[in-house]
Amino acid sequence: MELLYWCAIIFGILCLAYYIILLFYAGTGVNFAWIWCLGGLSSLCAGLLIRYVISSKLHHPTWLLSLIYLLIIIAIISFLTLEGILLLYSHHKAVADLDYLLVLGA
């Protein structure tokens, strides 16, 4: 449970830091920047809720904790897989005479 608390807090801080950096770099004109703020605040709230459960010694079913860990592991594996695919194909040269070019993250 303690590991889950720290993961939620660190993820929340990283999301909020990225949101602040994005605001300074690109300004408020970025359409989808709010998702980082929402994700950071949600993670911090989840971390505080986990801390409350730990400190109050509330009884929670073990299957629920296992499900939470499983969802976190699936999310991490999915993220790393997608980022790996993006990095793998980012070094390929474009074919000559393309009609269009799709830029991710633009």
Gaussian input, Z-matrix of N, CA and C with variables (Angstrom, degrees):
# hf/3-21g

backbone

0 1
 N
 C     1     B1
 C     2     B2     1     A1
 N     3     B3     2     A2     1     D1
 C     4     B4     3     A3     2     D2
 C     5     B5     4     A4     3     D3
 N     6     B6     5     A5     4     D4
 C     7     B7     6     A6     5     D5
 C     8     B8     7     A7     6     D6
 N     9     B9     8     A8     7     D7
 C    10    B10     9     A9     8     D8
 C    11    B11    10    A10     9     D9
 N    12    B12    11    A11    10    D10
 C    13    B13    12    A12    11    D11
 C    14    B14    13    A13    12    D12
 N    15    B15    14    A14    13    D13
 C    16    B16    15    A15    14    D14
 C    17    B17    16    A16    15    D15
 N    18    B18    17    A17    16    D16
 C    19    B19    18    A18    17    D17
 C    20    B20    19    A19    18    D18
 N    21    B21    20    A20    19    D19
 C    22    B22    21    A21    20    D20
 C    23    B23    22    A22    21    D21
 N    24    B24    23    A23    22    D22
 C    25    B25    24    A24    23    D23
 C    26    B26    25    A25    24    D24
 N    27    B27    26    A26    25    D25
 C    28    B28    27    A27    26    D26
 C    29    B29    28    A28    27    D27
 N    30    B30    29    A29    28    D28
 C    31    B31    30    A30    29    D29
 C    32    B32    31    A31    30    D30
 N    33    B33    32    A32    31    D31
 C    34    B34    33    A33    32    D32
 C    35    B35    34    A34    33    D33
 N    36    B36    35    A35    34    D34
 C    37    B37    36    A36    35    D35
 C    38    B38    37    A37    36    D36
 N    39    B39    38    A38    37    D37
 C    40    B40    39    A39    38    D38
 C    41    B41    40    A40    39    D39
 N    42    B42    41    A41    40    D40
 C    43    B43    42    A42    41    D41
 C    44    B44    43    A43    42    D42
 N    45    B45    44    A44    43    D43
 C    46    B46    45    A45    44    D44
 C    47    B47    46    A46    45    D45
 N    48    B48    47    A47    46    D46
 C    49    B49    48    A48    47    D47
 C    50    B50    49    A49    48    D48
 N    51    B51    50    A50    49    D49
 C    52    B52    51    A51    50    D50
 C    53    B53    52    A52    51    D51
 N    54    B54    53    A53    52    D52
 C    55    B55    54    A54    53    D53
 C    56    B56    55    A55    54    D54
 N    57    B57    56    A56    55    D55
 C    58    B58    57    A57    56    D56
 C    59    B59    58    A58    57    D57
 N    60    B60    59    A59    58    D58
 C    61    B61    60    A60    59    D59
 C    62    B62    61    A61    60    D60
 N    63    B63    62    A62    61    D61
 C    64    B64    63    A63    62    D62
 C    65    B65    64    A64    63    D63
 N    66    B66    65    A65    64    D64
 C    67    B67    66    A66    65    D65
 C    68    B68    67    A67    66    D66
 N    69    B69    68    A68    67    D67
 C    70    B70    69    A69    68    D68
 C    71    B71    70    A70    69    D69
 N    72    B72    71    A71    70    D70
 C    73    B73    72    A72    71    D71
 C    74    B74    73    A73    72    D72
 N    75    B75    74    A74    73    D73
 C    76    B76    75    A75    74    D74
 C    77    B77    76    A76    75    D75
 N    78    B78    77    A77    76    D76
 C    79    B79    78    A78    77    D77
 C    80    B80    79    A79    78    D78
 N    81    B81    80    A80    79    D79
 C    82    B82    81    A81    80    D80
 C    83    B83    82    A82    81    D81
 N    84    B84    83    A83    82    D82
 C    85    B85    84    A84    83    D83
 C    86    B86    85    A85    84    D84
 N    87    B87    86    A86    85    D85
 C    88    B88    87    A87    86    D86
 C    89    B89    88    A88    87    D87
 N    90    B90    89    A89    88    D88
 C    91    B91    90    A90    89    D89
 C    92    B92    91    A91    90    D90
 N    93    B93    92    A92    91    D91
 C    94    B94    93    A93    92    D92
 C    95    B95    94    A94    93    D93
 N    96    B96    95    A95    94    D94
 C    97    B97    96    A96    95    D95
 C    98    B98    97    A97    96    D96
 N    99    B99    98    A98    97    D97
 C   100   B100    99    A99    98    D98
 C   101   B101   100   A100    99    D99
 N   102   B102   101   A101   100   D100
 C   103   B103   102   A102   101   D101
 C   104   B104   103   A103   102   D102
 N   105   B105   104   A104   103   D103
 C   106   B106   105   A105   104   D104
 C   107   B107   106   A106   105   D105
 N   108   B108   107   A107   106   D106
 C   109   B109   108   A108   107   D107
 C   110   B110   109   A109   108   D108
 N   111   B111   110   A110   109   D109
 C   112   B112   111   A111   110   D110
 C   113   B113   112   A112   111   D111
 N   114   B114   113   A113   112   D112
 C   115   B115   114   A114   113   D113
 C   116   B116   115   A115   114   D114
 N   117   B117   116   A116   115   D115
 C   118   B118   117   A117   116   D116
 C   119   B119   118   A118   117   D117
 N   120   B120   119   A119   118   D118
 C   121   B121   120   A120   119   D119
 C   122   B122   121   A121   120   D120
 N   123   B123   122   A122   121   D121
 C   124   B124   123   A123   122   D122
 C   125   B125   124   A124   123   D123
 N   126   B126   125   A125   124   D124
 C   127   B127   126   A126   125   D125
 C   128   B128   127   A127   126   D126
 N   129   B129   128   A128   127   D127
 C   130   B130   129   A129   128   D128
 C   131   B131   130   A130   129   D129
 N   132   B132   131   A131   130   D130
 C   133   B133   132   A132   131   D131
 C   134   B134   133   A133   132   D132
 N   135   B135   134   A134   133   D133
 C   136   B136   135   A135   134   D134
 C   137   B137   136   A136   135   D135
 N   138   B138   137   A137   136   D136
 C   139   B139   138   A138   137   D137
 C   140   B140   139   A139   138   D138
 N   141   B141   140   A140   139   D139
 C   142   B142   141   A141   140   D140
 C   143   B143   142   A142   141   D141
 N   144   B144   143   A143   142   D142
 C   145   B145   144   A144   143   D143
 C   146   B146   145   A145   144   D144
 N   147   B147   146   A146   145   D145
 C   148   B148   147   A147   146   D146
 C   149   B149   148   A148   147   D147
 N   150   B150   149   A149   148   D148
 C   151   B151   150   A150   149   D149
 C   152   B152   151   A151   150   D150
 N   153   B153   152   A152   151   D151
 C   154   B154   153   A153   152   D152
 C   155   B155   154   A154   153   D153
 N   156   B156   155   A155   154   D154
 C   157   B157   156   A156   155   D155
 C   158   B158   157   A157   156   D156
 N   159   B159   158   A158   157   D157
 C   160   B160   159   A159   158   D158
 C   161   B161   160   A160   159   D159
 N   162   B162   161   A161   160   D160
 C   163   B163   162   A162   161   D161
 C   164   B164   163   A163   162   D162
 N   165   B165   164   A164   163   D163
 C   166   B166   165   A165   164   D164
 C   167   B167   166   A166   165   D165
 N   168   B168   167   A167   166   D166
 C   169   B169   168   A168   167   D167
 C   170   B170   169   A169   168   D168
 N   171   B171   170   A170   169   D169
 C   172   B172   171   A171   170   D170
 C   173   B173   172   A172   171   D171
 N   174   B174   173   A173   172   D172
 C   175   B175   174   A174   173   D173
 C   176   B176   175   A175   174   D174
 N   177   B177   176   A176   175   D175
 C   178   B178   177   A177   176   D176
 C   179   B179   178   A178   177   D177
 N   180   B180   179   A179   178   D178
 C   181   B181   180   A180   179   D179
 C   182   B182   181   A181   180   D180
 N   183   B183   182   A182   181   D181
 C   184   B184   183   A183   182   D182
 C   185   B185   184   A184   183   D183
 N   186   B186   185   A185   184   D184
 C   187   B187   186   A186   185   D185
 C   188   B188   187   A187   186   D186
 N   189   B189   188   A188   187   D187
 C   190   B190   189   A189   188   D188
 C   191   B191   190   A190   189   D189
 N   192   B192   191   A191   190   D190
 C   193   B193   192   A192   191   D191
 C   194   B194   193   A193   192   D192
 N   195   B195   194   A194   193   D193
 C   196   B196   195   A195   194   D194
 C   197   B197   196   A196   195   D195
 N   198   B198   197   A197   196   D196
 C   199   B199   198   A198   197   D197
 C   200   B200   199   A199   198   D198
 N   201   B201   200   A200   199   D199
 C   202   B202   201   A201   200   D200
 C   203   B203   202   A202   201   D201
 N   204   B204   203   A203   202   D202
 C   205   B205   204   A204   203   D203
 C   206   B206   205   A205   204   D204
 N   207   B207   206   A206   205   D205
 C   208   B208   207   A207   206   D206
 C   209   B209   208   A208   207   D207
 N   210   B210   209   A209   208   D208
 C   211   B211   210   A210   209   D209
 C   212   B212   211   A211   210   D210
 N   213   B213   212   A212   211   D211
 C   214   B214   213   A213   212   D212
 C   215   B215   214   A214   213   D213
 N   216   B216   215   A215   214   D214
 C   217   B217   216   A216   215   D215
 C   218   B218   217   A217   216   D216
 N   219   B219   218   A218   217   D217
 C   220   B220   219   A219   218   D218
 C   221   B221   220   A220   219   D219
 N   222   B222   221   A221   220   D220
 C   223   B223   222   A222   221   D221
 C   224   B224   223   A223   222   D222
 N   225   B225   224   A224   223   D223
 C   226   B226   225   A225   224   D224
 C   227   B227   226   A226   225   D225
 N   228   B228   227   A227   226   D226
 C   229   B229   228   A228   227   D227
 C   230   B230   229   A229   228   D228
 N   231   B231   230   A230   229   D229
 C   232   B232   231   A231   230   D230
 C   233   B233   232   A232   231   D231
 N   234   B234   233   A233   232   D232
 C   235   B235   234   A234   233   D233
 C   236   B236   235   A235   234   D234
 N   237   B237   236   A236   235   D235
 C   238   B238   237   A237   236   D236
 C   239   B239   238   A238   237   D237
 N   240   B240   239   A239   238   D238
 C   241   B241   240   A240   239   D239
 C   242   B242   241   A241   240   D240
 N   243   B243   242   A242   241   D241
 C   244   B244   243   A243   242   D242
 C   245   B245   244   A244   243   D243
 N   246   B246   245   A245   244   D244
 C   247   B247   246   A246   245   D245
 C   248   B248   247   A247   246   D246
 N   249   B249   248   A248   247   D247
 C   250   B250   249   A249   248   D248
 C   251   B251   250   A250   249   D249
 N   252   B252   251   A251   250   D250
 C   253   B253   252   A252   251   D251
 C   254   B254   253   A253   252   D252
 N   255   B255   254   A254   253   D253
 C   256   B256   255   A255   254   D254
 C   257   B257   256   A256   255   D255
 N   258   B258   257   A257   256   D256
 C   259   B259   258   A258   257   D257
 C   260   B260   259   A259   258   D258
 N   261   B261   260   A260   259   D259
 C   262   B262   261   A261   260   D260
 C   263   B263   262   A262   261   D261
 N   264   B264   263   A263   262   D262
 C   265   B265   264   A264   263   D263
 C   266   B266   265   A265   264   D264
 N   267   B267   266   A266   265   D265
 C   268   B268   267   A267   266   D266
 C   269   B269   268   A268   267   D267
 N   270   B270   269   A269   268   D268
 C   271   B271   270   A270   269   D269
 C   272   B272   271   A271   270   D270
 N   273   B273   272   A272   271   D271
 C   274   B274   273   A273   272   D272
 C   275   B275   274   A274   273   D273
 N   276   B276   275   A275   274   D274
 C   277   B277   276   A276   275   D275
 C   278   B278   277   A277   276   D276
 N   279   B279   278   A278   277   D277
 C   280   B280   279   A279   278   D278
 C   281   B281   280   A280   279   D279
 N   282   B282   281   A281   280   D280
 C   283   B283   282   A282   281   D281
 C   284   B284   283   A283   282   D282
 N   285   B285   284   A284   283   D283
 C   286   B286   285   A285   284   D284
 C   287   B287   286   A286   285   D285
 N   288   B288   287   A287   286   D286
 C   289   B289   288   A288   287   D287
 C   290   B290   289   A289   288   D288
 N   291   B291   290   A290   289   D289
 C   292   B292   291   A291   290   D290
 C   293   B293   292   A292   291   D291
 N   294   B294   293   A293   292   D292
 C   295   B295   294   A294   293   D293
 C   296   B296   295   A295   294   D294
 N   297   B297   296   A296   295   D295
 C   298   B298   297   A297   296   D296
 C   299   B299   298   A298   297   D297
 N   300   B300   299   A299   298   D298
 C   301   B301   300   A300   299   D299
 C   302   B302   301   A301   300   D300
 N   303   B303   302   A302   301   D301
 C   304   B304   303   A303   302   D302
 C   305   B305   304   A304   303   D303
 N   306   B306   305   A305   304   D304
 C   307   B307   306   A306   305   D305
 C   308   B308   307   A307   306   D306
 N   309   B309   308   A308   307   D307
 C   310   B310   309   A309   308   D308
 C   311   B311   310   A310   309   D309
 N   312   B312   311   A311   310   D310
 C   313   B313   312   A312   311   D311
 C   314   B314   313   A313   312   D312
 N   315   B315   314   A314   313   D313
 C   316   B316   315   A315   314   D314
 C   317   B317   316   A316   315   D315

   B1=1.4521
   B2=1.5272
   B3=1.3185
   B4=1.4654
   B5=1.5303
   B6=1.3311
   B7=1.4649
   B8=1.5255
   B9=1.3152
   B10=1.4595
   B11=1.5221
   B12=1.3215
   B13=1.4646
   B14=1.5261
   B15=1.3325
   B16=1.4627
   B17=1.5245
   B18=1.3316
   B19=1.4719
   B20=1.5219
   B21=1.3227
   B22=1.4652
   B23=1.5251
   B24=1.3203
   B25=1.4648
   B26=1.5321
   B27=1.3231
   B28=1.4668
   B29=1.5252
   B30=1.3307
   B31=1.4628
   B32=1.5275
   B33=1.3218
   B34=1.4623
   B35=1.5159
   B36=1.3178
   B37=1.4636
   B38=1.5291
   B39=1.3357
   B40=1.4657
   B41=1.5292
   B42=1.3260
   B43=1.4700
   B44=1.5233
   B45=1.3269
   B46=1.4647
   B47=1.5257
   B48=1.3348
   B49=1.4658
   B50=1.5266
   B51=1.3238
   B52=1.4619
   B53=1.5227
   B54=1.3103
   B55=1.4662
   B56=1.5296
   B57=1.3236
   B58=1.4691
   B59=1.5325
   B60=1.3262
   B61=1.4677
   B62=1.5241
   B63=1.3176
   B64=1.4629
   B65=1.5211
   B66=1.3253
   B67=1.4663
   B68=1.5259
   B69=1.3367
   B70=1.4626
   B71=1.5249
   B72=1.3201
   B73=1.4605
   B74=1.5287
   B75=1.3356
   B76=1.4644
   B77=1.5261
   B78=1.3092
   B79=1.4618
   B80=1.5211
   B81=1.3090
   B82=1.4606
   B83=1.5201
   B84=1.3084
   B85=1.4548
   B86=1.5180
   B87=1.3235
   B88=1.4548
   B89=1.5311
   B90=1.3105
   B91=1.4608
   B92=1.5223
   B93=1.3076
   B94=1.4602
   B95=1.5277
   B96=1.3221
   B97=1.4659
   B98=1.5231
   B99=1.3063
   B100=1.4637
   B101=1.5245
   B102=1.3369
   B103=1.4591
   B104=1.5297
   B105=1.3429
   B106=1.4613
   B107=1.5186
   B108=1.3146
   B109=1.4622
   B110=1.5285
   B111=1.3134
   B112=1.4607
   B113=1.5257
   B114=1.3261
   B115=1.4603
   B116=1.5171
   B117=1.3340
   B118=1.4596
   B119=1.5140
   B120=1.3170
   B121=1.4641
   B122=1.5258
   B123=1.3257
   B124=1.4661
   B125=1.5250
   B126=1.3190
   B127=1.4614
   B128=1.5262
   B129=1.3197
   B130=1.4662
   B131=1.5253
   B132=1.3264
   B133=1.4715
   B134=1.5278
   B135=1.3349
   B136=1.4610
   B137=1.5268
   B138=1.3287
   B139=1.4597
   B140=1.5176
   B141=1.3251
   B142=1.4657
   B143=1.5268
   B144=1.3205
   B145=1.4603
   B146=1.5269
   B147=1.3221
   B148=1.4633
   B149=1.5218
   B150=1.3346
   B151=1.4697
   B152=1.5295
   B153=1.3318
   B154=1.4664
   B155=1.5254
   B156=1.3266
   B157=1.4620
   B158=1.5239
   B159=1.3281
   B160=1.4649
   B161=1.5250
   B162=1.3197
   B163=1.4639
   B164=1.5200
   B165=1.3209
   B166=1.4612
   B167=1.5213
   B168=1.2980
   B169=1.4656
   B170=1.5255
   B171=1.3295
   B172=1.4566
   B173=1.5234
   B174=1.3070
   B175=1.4597
   B176=1.5202
   B177=1.2883
   B178=1.4535
   B179=1.5260
   B180=1.3129
   B181=1.4716
   B182=1.5274
   B183=1.3100
   B184=1.4645
   B185=1.5224
   B186=1.3312
   B187=1.4619
   B188=1.5217
   B189=1.3418
   B190=1.4566
   B191=1.5265
   B192=1.3164
   B193=1.4629
   B194=1.5287
   B195=1.3291
   B196=1.4677
   B197=1.5203
   B198=1.3203
   B199=1.4630
   B200=1.5248
   B201=1.3176
   B202=1.4669
   B203=1.5257
   B204=1.3296
   B205=1.4600
   B206=1.5300
   B207=1.3198
   B208=1.4578
   B209=1.5234
   B210=1.3236
   B211=1.4603
   B212=1.5267
   B213=1.3177
   B214=1.4644
   B215=1.5281
   B216=1.3194
   B217=1.4604
   B218=1.5269
   B219=1.3334
   B220=1.4666
   B221=1.5240
   B222=1.3274
   B223=1.4680
   B224=1.5293
   B225=1.3266
   B226=1.4643
   B227=1.5276
   B228=1.3299
   B229=1.4689
   B230=1.5247
   B231=1.3258
   B232=1.4681
   B233=1.5187
   B234=1.3249
   B235=1.4587
   B236=1.5221
   B237=1.3270
   B238=1.4605
   B239=1.5276
   B240=1.3219
   B241=1.4587
   B242=1.5264
   B243=1.3198
   B244=1.4612
   B245=1.5268
   B246=1.3091
   B247=1.4639
   B248=1.5230
   B249=1.3172
   B250=1.4591
   B251=1.5158
   B252=1.3309
   B253=1.4663
   B254=1.5221
   B255=1.3225
   B256=1.4670
   B257=1.5247
   B258=1.3235
   B259=1.4638
   B260=1.5259
   B261=1.3153
   B262=1.4588
   B263=1.5240
   B264=1.3161
   B265=1.4594
   B266=1.5246
   B267=1.2984
   B268=1.4629
   B269=1.5264
   B270=1.3101
   B271=1.4616
   B272=1.5244
   B273=1.3149
   B274=1.4648
   B275=1.5204
   B276=1.3097
   B277=1.4654
   B278=1.5225
   B279=1.3219
   B280=1.4636
   B281=1.5234
   B282=1.3042
   B283=1.4603
   B284=1.5251
   B285=1.3160
   B286=1.4690
   B287=1.5264
   B288=1.3194
   B289=1.4681
   B290=1.5297
   B291=1.3166
   B292=1.4675
   B293=1.5217
   B294=1.3184
   B295=1.4606
   B296=1.5278
   B297=1.3122
   B298=1.4598
   B299=1.5231
   B300=1.3104
   B301=1.4544
   B302=1.5140
   B303=1.3096
   B304=1.4561
   B305=1.5243
   B306=1.3183
   B307=1.4566
   B308=1.5200
   B309=1.3273
   B310=1.4560
   B311=1.5199
   B312=1.2983
   B313=1.4520
   B314=1.5051
   B315=1.2912
   B316=1.4655
   B317=1.5150
   A1=110.63
   A2=115.05
   A3=119.16
   A4=110.99
   A5=116.55
   A6=120.89
   A7=110.68
   A8=116.79
   A9=121.36
   A10=110.81
   A11=116.72
   A12=121.31
   A13=110.80
   A14=116.10
   A15=119.81
   A16=111.96
   A17=117.10
   A18=119.66
   A19=110.78
   A20=117.39
   A21=121.06
   A22=110.96
   A23=117.69
   A24=121.25
   A25=110.73
   A26=117.07
   A27=120.43
   A28=110.77
   A29=116.93
   A30=119.98
   A31=110.81
   A32=116.92
   A33=120.50
   A34=112.41
   A35=116.70
   A36=120.81
   A37=110.56
   A38=116.99
   A39=120.04
   A40=111.69
   A41=117.10
   A42=119.95
   A43=110.87
   A44=117.33
   A45=119.92
   A46=111.36
   A47=117.21
   A48=120.03
   A49=110.56
   A50=117.11
   A51=120.30
   A52=110.57
   A53=117.05
   A54=121.31
   A55=110.64
   A56=117.07
   A57=121.13
   A58=110.31
   A59=117.14
   A60=120.62
   A61=110.32
   A62=116.83
   A63=121.17
   A64=111.49
   A65=116.91
   A66=119.98
   A67=111.40
   A68=117.04
   A69=119.75
   A70=111.70
   A71=116.47
   A72=120.27
   A73=112.23
   A74=117.05
   A75=120.39
   A76=113.72
   A77=117.30
   A78=119.52
   A79=111.89
   A80=115.06
   A81=119.84
   A82=112.75
   A83=117.93
   A84=121.35
   A85=114.35
   A86=118.05
   A87=121.05
   A88=108.26
   A89=116.11
   A90=120.66
   A91=114.18
   A92=117.78
   A93=120.55
   A94=112.72
   A95=118.17
   A96=120.78
   A97=112.25
   A98=117.49
   A99=120.86
   A100=112.57
   A101=118.03
   A102=120.09
   A103=110.63
   A104=117.30
   A105=120.65
   A106=110.94
   A107=116.65
   A108=120.56
   A109=110.02
   A110=116.69
   A111=121.43
   A112=111.02
   A113=116.66
   A114=120.30
   A115=112.51
   A116=116.53
   A117=120.43
   A118=112.59
   A119=116.28
   A120=119.71
   A121=111.45
   A122=117.06
   A123=120.41
   A124=111.05
   A125=116.56
   A126=120.14
   A127=111.55
   A128=116.60
   A129=118.96
   A130=111.20
   A131=117.18
   A132=120.33
   A133=110.89
   A134=116.63
   A135=120.04
   A136=110.46
   A137=117.02
   A138=120.34
   A139=112.25
   A140=116.57
   A141=119.74
   A142=111.37
   A143=117.32
   A144=120.86
   A145=110.68
   A146=116.67
   A147=120.64
   A148=110.20
   A149=117.11
   A150=120.84
   A151=110.57
   A152=116.85
   A153=121.01
   A154=110.71
   A155=116.71
   A156=120.24
   A157=110.09
   A158=117.18
   A159=120.71
   A160=110.78
   A161=116.84
   A162=120.01
   A163=112.97
   A164=118.47
   A165=119.80
   A166=112.29
   A167=116.84
   A168=122.71
   A169=112.06
   A170=116.09
   A171=120.19
   A172=109.37
   A173=115.47
   A174=119.65
   A175=108.83
   A176=115.57
   A177=121.29
   A178=107.75
   A179=116.07
   A180=118.45
   A181=111.17
   A182=115.52
   A183=119.67
   A184=111.51
   A185=118.00
   A186=119.81
   A187=110.81
   A188=117.24
   A189=120.21
   A190=110.55
   A191=116.51
   A192=120.40
   A193=110.71
   A194=116.54
   A195=120.16
   A196=111.23
   A197=117.29
   A198=121.49
   A199=111.10
   A200=116.93
   A201=120.87
   A202=110.30
   A203=116.74
   A204=119.90
   A205=111.07
   A206=117.20
   A207=121.03
   A208=111.33
   A209=117.42
   A210=120.77
   A211=111.58
   A212=116.63
   A213=120.30
   A214=110.52
   A215=117.06
   A216=120.55
   A217=110.67
   A218=117.63
   A219=121.24
   A220=110.40
   A221=117.10
   A222=120.57
   A223=110.93
   A224=117.47
   A225=121.00
   A226=110.72
   A227=117.17
   A228=120.40
   A229=110.72
   A230=117.38
   A231=120.89
   A232=110.90
   A233=116.55
   A234=120.65
   A235=111.11
   A236=116.85
   A237=120.16
   A238=111.73
   A239=117.53
   A240=120.76
   A241=110.96
   A242=116.88
   A243=120.14
   A244=111.96
   A245=117.31
   A246=120.14
   A247=110.82
   A248=116.88
   A249=120.11
   A250=112.33
   A251=116.52
   A252=120.37
   A253=110.28
   A254=116.75
   A255=119.85
   A256=111.42
   A257=117.32
   A258=120.17
   A259=111.74
   A260=116.75
   A261=120.76
   A262=111.55
   A263=116.65
   A264=120.24
   A265=113.28
   A266=118.36
   A267=119.61
   A268=112.51
   A269=117.78
   A270=121.18
   A271=112.92
   A272=117.56
   A273=120.33
   A274=110.29
   A275=115.20
   A276=120.99
   A277=109.40
   A278=115.51
   A279=120.61
   A280=110.27
   A281=115.29
   A282=121.50
   A283=108.13
   A284=116.34
   A285=120.39
   A286=110.70
   A287=116.27
   A288=124.49
   A289=113.09
   A290=116.44
   A291=119.99
   A292=110.22
   A293=116.06
   A294=120.23
   A295=111.29
   A296=116.58
   A297=120.40
   A298=109.00
   A299=114.85
   A300=121.30
   A301=107.89
   A302=117.03
   A303=122.46
   A304=108.38
   A305=116.81
   A306=121.74
   A307=107.99
   A308=116.45
   A309=120.35
   A310=109.97
   A311=115.89
   A312=120.53
   A313=114.39
   A314=117.87
   A315=120.45
   A316=110.98
   D1=-37.16
   D2=-179.86
   D3=-64.00
   D4=-38.91
   D5=177.76
   D6=-63.18
   D7=-40.82
   D8=178.56
   D9=-63.48
   D10=-39.22
   D11=177.27
   D12=-60.21
   D13=-49.64
   D14=-177.18
   D15=-67.48
   D16=-36.08
   D17=176.66
   D18=-62.48
   D19=-43.26
   D20=-179.67
   D21=-65.63
   D22=-42.64
   D23=-179.12
   D24=-66.22
   D25=-46.96
   D26=-179.04
   D27=-64.43
   D28=-42.68
   D29=178.20
   D30=-62.92
   D31=-40.32
   D32=178.22
   D33=-63.52
   D34=-42.45
   D35=179.06
   D36=-65.79
   D37=-41.94
   D38=178.51
   D39=-63.70
   D40=-41.16
   D41=178.73
   D42=-64.09
   D43=-44.18
   D44=179.83
   D45=-67.29
   D46=-37.59
   D47=177.22
   D48=-64.37
   D49=-41.37
   D50=177.81
   D51=-64.34
   D52=-39.27
   D53=178.39
   D54=-62.31
   D55=-44.08
   D56=-179.89
   D57=-65.91
   D58=-43.89
   D59=177.93
   D60=-62.31
   D61=-41.13
   D62=178.48
   D63=-63.10
   D64=-38.75
   D65=177.94
   D66=-66.06
   D67=-42.06
   D68=179.10
   D69=-68.18
   D70=-37.69
   D71=-176.38
   D72=-76.82
   D73=-48.43
   D74=-172.42
   D75=-108.52
   D76=-10.60
   D77=-178.89
   D78=82.58
   D79=-172.08
   D80=-176.61
   D81=-84.55
   D82=3.10
   D83=-178.33
   D84=-80.21
   D85=-4.29
   D86=179.81
   D87=-76.08
   D88=123.29
   D89=-172.80
   D90=-70.09
   D91=-36.07
   D92=-170.84
   D93=-107.02
   D94=15.73
   D95=-176.88
   D96=-69.56
   D97=-26.92
   D98=-176.90
   D99=-62.05
   D100=-23.42
   D101=-178.46
   D102=-64.84
   D103=-30.57
   D104=178.03
   D105=-71.14
   D106=-38.88
   D107=176.85
   D108=-65.87
   D109=-44.77
   D110=179.46
   D111=-63.09
   D112=-43.89
   D113=178.42
   D114=-63.87
   D115=-40.43
   D116=178.93
   D117=-66.05
   D118=-45.50
   D119=179.11
   D120=-66.37
   D121=-38.81
   D122=177.75
   D123=-63.75
   D124=-41.91
   D125=179.47
   D126=-66.63
   D127=-40.57
   D128=177.47
   D129=-64.18
   D130=-41.10
   D131=177.27
   D132=-64.13
   D133=-40.79
   D134=177.56
   D135=-63.61
   D136=-40.26
   D137=177.61
   D138=-63.23
   D139=-41.87
   D140=177.92
   D141=-66.32
   D142=-36.74
   D143=176.77
   D144=-65.71
   D145=-40.64
   D146=177.27
   D147=-63.72
   D148=-41.94
   D149=177.95
   D150=-61.28
   D151=-39.67
   D152=178.30
   D153=-63.53
   D154=-42.73
   D155=179.51
   D156=-64.40
   D157=-39.71
   D158=179.21
   D159=-65.43
   D160=-46.20
   D161=-174.36
   D162=-75.05
   D163=-27.86
   D164=-177.44
   D165=-91.73
   D166=-1.42
   D167=178.56
   D168=55.45
   D169=37.68
   D170=176.49
   D171=-67.78
   D172=142.90
   D173=178.02
   D174=-83.13
   D175=129.06
   D176=178.72
   D177=-131.83
   D178=143.88
   D179=-179.02
   D180=-66.90
   D181=142.28
   D182=-178.34
   D183=-67.20
   D184=-29.67
   D185=178.84
   D186=-65.23
   D187=-31.99
   D188=179.24
   D189=-68.19
   D190=-43.15
   D191=177.51
   D192=-63.95
   D193=-40.53
   D194=177.47
   D195=-63.49
   D196=-39.03
   D197=178.15
   D198=-64.99
   D199=-41.03
   D200=178.85
   D201=-63.86
   D202=-45.61
   D203=177.90
   D204=-61.86
   D205=-40.66
   D206=179.35
   D207=-62.85
   D208=-43.05
   D209=178.70
   D210=-64.19
   D211=-39.28
   D212=177.84
   D213=-65.60
   D214=-42.71
   D215=179.44
   D216=-64.46
   D217=-41.59
   D218=177.80
   D219=-62.60
   D220=-42.25
   D221=179.61
   D222=-63.91
   D223=-42.90
   D224=-179.87
   D225=-65.70
   D226=-44.29
   D227=179.48
   D228=-63.91
   D229=-41.87
   D230=178.51
   D231=-62.34
   D232=-45.08
   D233=179.78
   D234=-61.84
   D235=-48.04
   D236=-178.69
   D237=-65.22
   D238=-36.53
   D239=177.81
   D240=-64.58
   D241=-48.40
   D242=-179.93
   D243=-63.89
   D244=-41.90
   D245=177.76
   D246=-65.20
   D247=-38.34
   D248=177.14
   D249=-63.28
   D250=-41.21
   D251=177.24
   D252=-63.47
   D253=-43.63
   D254=179.04
   D255=-62.14
   D256=-42.94
   D257=179.13
   D258=-68.23
   D259=-37.31
   D260=-179.41
   D261=-63.41
   D262=-44.22
   D263=-176.63
   D264=-90.51
   D265=-0.58
   D266=-179.35
   D267=-76.36
   D268=-15.59
   D269=-177.92
   D270=-93.80
   D271=-1.90
   D272=-179.48
   D273=-75.58
   D274=144.34
   D275=177.19
   D276=-81.24
   D277=144.95
   D278=178.59
   D279=-74.25
   D280=148.20
   D281=176.49
   D282=-72.01
   D283=142.92
   D284=-179.60
   D285=-65.96
   D286=151.36
   D287=177.41
   D288=61.41
   D289=45.80
   D290=175.56
   D291=-73.76
   D292=143.66
   D293=176.46
   D294=-80.95
   D295=-29.00
   D296=-179.26
   D297=-151.44
   D298=165.32
   D299=178.85
   D300=-137.61
   D301=127.26
   D302=179.13
   D303=-98.72
   D304=121.98
   D305=-179.91
   D306=-109.86
   D307=117.03
   D308=179.21
   D309=-79.07
   D310=137.61
   D311=177.17
   D312=84.76
   D313=6.09
   D314=-178.79
   D315=-82.99

